[in-house]
């Protein structure tokens, strides 16, 4: 009888400990707040941004976005502007920043940038992200009059399409191999 009580109490104790530890593991982590960001796509750039959002971090919000590149060039970085559209006061620029990353040609990946953005968005506010410059090793793509284009987009004027200027990258271009000529004496 004593043996049965000890066995029964040990089984209850094991079941209790297993239940408590299982219950602790099954609790989900606290979800971080995510604010969706509307992306203004610019035709002519070799980089496309999809599914952009600001994710709440420890010191502010960080930008997370899904990017894809064209098959012609690998991308080294970009410059973007983020604008807050308040229903009452209108558009307000939040940040204009340059970010460096590596994205191979004809590939896609999700990137979360480490630099935080301080933001106090209220209900009804919209965020718009626009690429202003894209860098590759051989080429730089620059959006001409990007500020005018984003302001027109925010006002609802979709007739203004930004133009893209493509120039050679003189700084990050690969170093050419010097040719050494050897002349024979006659």
C-alpha positions in Angstrom: 0.0 0.0 0.0 2.8 2.4 0.9 4.5 1.5 -2.4 1.4 2.4 -4.3 1.1 5.8 -2.6 4.7 6.7 -3.3 4.3 5.6 -6.9 1.0 7.6 -7.3 2.5 10.7 -5.6 5.6 10.6 -7.8 3.5 10.2 -11.0 1.3 13.2 -9.9 4.5 15.2 -9.2 6.0 14.4 -12.6 2.8 15.2 -14.4 2.5 18.5 -12.5 6.1 19.5 -13.3 5.7 18.5 -17.0 2.5 20.4 -17.3 4.0 23.6 -15.8 7.1 23.4 -18.0 5.0 22.6 -21.1 2.7 25.5 -20.3 5.7 27.9 -20.0 7.1 26.8 -23.4 3.8 27.1 -25.2 3.3 30.8 -24.3 3.9 32.9 -27.4 6.5 35.7 -27.4 5.2 39.2 -27.2 4.5 40.5 -30.7 6.2 43.7 -31.7 4.0 46.4 -33.2 4.3 46.7 -37.0 3.2 49.8 -39.0 2.5 49.1 -42.7 4.3 51.4 -45.2 3.0 52.2 -48.7 5.7 52.0 -51.4 5.8 54.4 -54.3 7.3 52.3 -57.1 9.6 54.2 -59.5 9.8 52.7 -63.0 13.4 52.6 -64.3 15.1 51.5 -61.1 16.7 48.1 -60.9 15.4 47.6 -57.3 11.8 46.9 -56.3 10.5 47.1 -52.8 7.6 44.9 -51.6 5.9 44.5 -48.2 7.6 47.4 -46.4 6.8 48.0 -42.7 8.2 49.7 -39.7 8.7 47.2 -36.9 8.9 48.5 -33.3 12.3 47.9 -31.7 13.9 48.8 -28.4 14.9 52.4 -29.4 12.3 53.1 -32.1 11.1 51.7 -35.3 13.3 49.8 -37.8 12.5 49.5 -41.5 11.8 45.9 -42.8 11.2 45.3 -46.5 11.3 42.7 -49.1 13.5 43.6 -52.0 14.1 42.2 -55.4 16.6 43.1 -58.1 16.8 42.9 -61.8 19.0 40.3 -63.5 21.4 42.9 -64.8 23.2 44.2 -61.7 23.9 43.4 -58.1 22.8 46.1 -55.8 25.1 47.7 -53.1 22.8 50.2 -51.5 20.0 52.7 -51.8 18.8 56.1 -50.6 15.1 56.4 -49.7 12.8 59.0 -48.2 9.9 58.2 -45.8 7.0 60.6 -45.6 4.2 60.7 -43.0 0.8 61.8 -44.4 -1.3 63.3 -41.7 -5.0 63.8 -42.5 -5.0 67.2 -40.8 -1.7 68.8 -41.5 -0.7 67.1 -44.8 2.6 65.5 -45.7 5.6 65.6 -43.4 9.1 64.2 -44.3 10.2 61.8 -41.6 13.6 60.6 -42.8 15.9 60.6 -45.9 18.5 58.0 -45.4 21.2 56.0 -47.2 21.4 52.3 -46.5 24.1 49.9 -47.6 23.4 46.2 -48.3 24.3 43.4 -50.7 21.7 42.0 -53.1 22.8 39.8 -55.9 21.5 40.1 -59.4 18.0 38.5 -60.0 17.5 37.7 -56.4 15.1 38.7 -53.6 15.4 38.9 -49.8 13.9 40.5 -46.7 16.2 43.1 -45.1 15.7 44.8 -41.7 17.8 47.9 -41.4 19.5 48.4 -38.0 19.2 52.2 -37.7 16.1 53.1 -35.8 13.5 55.8 -36.7 11.6 57.8 -34.2 8.0 58.0 -35.1 4.8 59.1 -33.4 2.1 58.0 -35.8 -1.6 58.3 -34.9 -4.6 56.5 -36.2 -5.4 57.5 -39.7 -1.8 58.4 -40.7 -0.2 56.9 -43.7 3.5 56.3 -44.4 4.9 56.4 -47.9 8.4 55.1 -48.9 10.1 56.2 -52.1 13.5 55.2 -53.5 15.6 58.1 -54.6 18.9 56.5 -55.5 20.1 52.9 -56.2 23.8 52.0 -56.2 25.6 49.1 -57.9 29.3 48.6 -58.6 29.2 50.0 -62.1 26.1 52.2 -62.1 24.1 54.8 -60.1 20.4 55.4 -60.7 19.2 58.8 -59.5 15.5 59.9 -59.4 15.2 63.4 -60.9 13.0 65.7 -58.8 12.1 63.0 -56.3 10.7 65.5 -53.8 8.3 67.0 -56.4 7.2 63.5 -57.4 6.5 62.3 -53.8 4.6 65.5 -53.1 2.4 65.1 -56.1 1.8 61.4 -55.2 0.8 62.3 -51.7 -1.7 64.9 -53.1 -3.2 62.3 -55.3 -1.8 63.5 -58.6 -0.6 60.3 -60.3 0.1 62.1 -63.6 3.6 63.1 -62.6 6.0 60.2 -63.1 9.6 60.6 -62.0 12.4 60.2 -64.4 15.5 58.2 -63.7 19.0 59.3 -64.6 21.6 56.5 -65.0 25.3 57.4 -64.6 28.5 55.4 -64.3 29.8 54.8 -60.8 33.3 56.2 -60.8 34.0 55.4 -57.2 32.9 51.8 -56.7 33.8 50.6 -60.2 36.1 47.6 -60.4 39.8 48.4 -60.8 40.9 47.7 -64.4 43.9 45.5 -64.9 46.9 47.4 -66.2 48.4 46.1 -69.4 52.2 45.8 -69.6 53.7 45.8 -73.0 57.0 44.3 -73.7 59.0 45.4 -76.6 61.7 43.3 -78.2 64.9 44.9 -79.3 65.6 44.6 -83.0 
